[in-house]
Amino acid sequence: MGYGVMAYGVNEDVWGTLGCRSEEIVALTEMGAGNLIRFLDEELSAKPANGRPLPDARATLRQMVMGEPLDARAGVAYAYWFERMCEIGEFLPNDAWMPVRLEFFQEVQQGLTRAGVTGVSIRDIFYGRLPISLPPPDDFPIVGYTAAADAPALLARLRAADLTAEPDRYVREAIEQLIGWLQTCADNTLDLVTFYH
């Protein structure tokens, strides 16, 4: 299937799961997550312990929800659990961003330049720092964040694009889909959160 972007429009229902100290949220997030738990346990067990055992997948989820100290070595687990929490938000259509190589981000940035767009950074959108403190993963997933308050200004710049100047159909479609994501977020006061893996 390959790598691609999963995009979500999220509100306080998602942000509120972090540190909410709810056993029910822990149980609901774990429900049906057997494959993710196995994957994360494999990832975490492969990391060097350096004298301190790493938490397992379930422990990392519990740390996030219960507001416990996070282990800097377990960034991969926190990021994937956060994506699972984002699933209670609005999943945004991603067919133009799935599958894509990491280099595609730069191709879209170049497409924006050809289309006359300034002031929009694809890197900022797909690598934007979360407004929460989670240890970053060593590798994947790459997590991006755009605040709902920033969506209208980005939309205005993107809507000024002359997409007829872009010869690559896939780049055009990706820009159009990004516009759609930001429009949904602007219309519904949602933050945009993306995961590339």
N, C-alpha and C positions, 0 to 999 in steps of 0.2 A: 504494500500500500504506500509506503514512503512517508516522509515527514510532511507536516503541514501545520496550519494555524487553526486552532480552536478559539472561537471568539464568543464572549458572553457580555451581555448588558446586565450589570449588577447594581443592587441598591443596598440599603441598610440591612435587609434580611440576610444578605451574604456577609457583609462586614461584621454584623452583630453575632455571627457564630463564633468568631475568634475571641477567646477569653470569656465566653458567656457562662462557663462553669455548669453546663447542662449535660447530665448523663444521657438524656434523651437525644441530644444532638450527636453525642458520640455514637450511640447505638444506631441512629438513623444514617449517619455518614458511613458507618461500617457495613450497613445492610447491603448485601449484593456486591460487596467490594472484594470478594475472595481473590480474584485475579490480580487486582491492584495490590492487595496485602502480600501475596506471594512474590510479585515482582519487586516490591519495595524491600521485603525481607532479604531477597537475593542481593539487591543493590547495597543494602546496608551491611550485610554480612561480608561483602567483598571489600569494604573499606578498612584501612588499618585502624585498630583499636587504640594503639599507643598507650596501652596500660589501662584504658578506661573502656568498658564495654559500650558499644553504641546502643541506643534504644532500638527496639524493633518497630515495625510499621504501626502496630496498634498503639504503642507507647507514644510515638510521635504525634499521632492524631490526638491522643488524650492531652498531651502537653499543649497543643494549639487551642483546644476547646476549653481546657481548664485553666488557662493562663499560667501554666507552669513554665519554668526556664526551658529554653530551647537549646538543643545541641548544635553547635555551628557545623559539625561534620555531617549532619543529616538534612542538609538543604534540599536534596532531591525529594525526600519524603514529604517535607512541609509543602513544597511546591505542588506535588501531585495531589496531596490531600486538599490543598486550597483550590485546585481545579475542580475537584469533586464537589467542594462546597459551592463553587460558582455555578454548578449545574442546577441549583435551585433558582438561579437567575434566568435570563432569556438567552437561549442558545441562538446565535446569529448565523445565517446561511454562510457556508465557507467553501463552496465548490470551486471558487476562483483562487482559493489559497490552499487547496488540497488536491494532490500533493504538490509541494514546491520545494526546491532546493533553497538553502540559506542564502545563496547568491541572488535569489529572486528579489529579496528586499532591496538590494542595490539597483536591480533592473527597474523596479517600480519607482525608486527615487529618481533614476535617470529619465524615466518616462514622464514624471511630474515636471522635471526641468524642461523637457522638450515641449510639454503642454503649457509652459509659461507659468507654472505654479511656484510661488515662493512662500517661505515661512511655514512649510510643512515638512517635518522630518520623519521619515519612515522609521529611522532608528529610534527616535523618541517614542513613537507609538508602540513599537514592538519590543522595546527594551526599557520602557518607562518605569521608573521606580515606583513600587507599590507604596501606598500611604500607611502601610503596616510594616512592622519589623519582623521579617522572616529571613533566616540565614539563606543566602543564595545557593542554588545548586552548583555543583562543580561543572556540570555539563548541561544536560537537558532536564526539564523543559526550560526554554527561554520564556520568561514571563514579561508581559508588557501591560502598561496601564495608562489610560487617558481619562482624566476627570470629566464628569458630566459638564462642569462649568466651562471646560475648554472646547467642547464639541462644536458649539456654534461658530466660533472663530475659524476653526479648522475647516468646517463645512463651507464657510463663505469663500475661503481660499481655494478649496478643491472644486467647488462649483464653477469657479472662474476658469477652470482648465479647458483648453481646446483639445479634447481627446482625439480629434481628427488628425492632430499632429503626431500621434503615436502609432507607428506602423505595426507594433506587436499586439495582436488581438488579446493575448493572455495578460499582458500588462494593462491594457485598457479595461478588461473585465475585472482585474484585481482592484484597480482604482475605483471603478464603479461600485464594486462590492464594499470597499472601504467607505465610500460615501454613504452607502446604505446603512452600514453599521453606525456611523456617526449620526446619521439622521434619526435612526431608532433611539440612540442614546439621548440626543437633544430633545426629541419629542416626548420622551418618557422620564427625563432626568435620571438617566442611568450612567454609571461609569462603564467604560469599555475596558475589559480585561482580556488579554490574549495569552495563549500558551502555544509555543512552537515545539513540537516533538514528533 
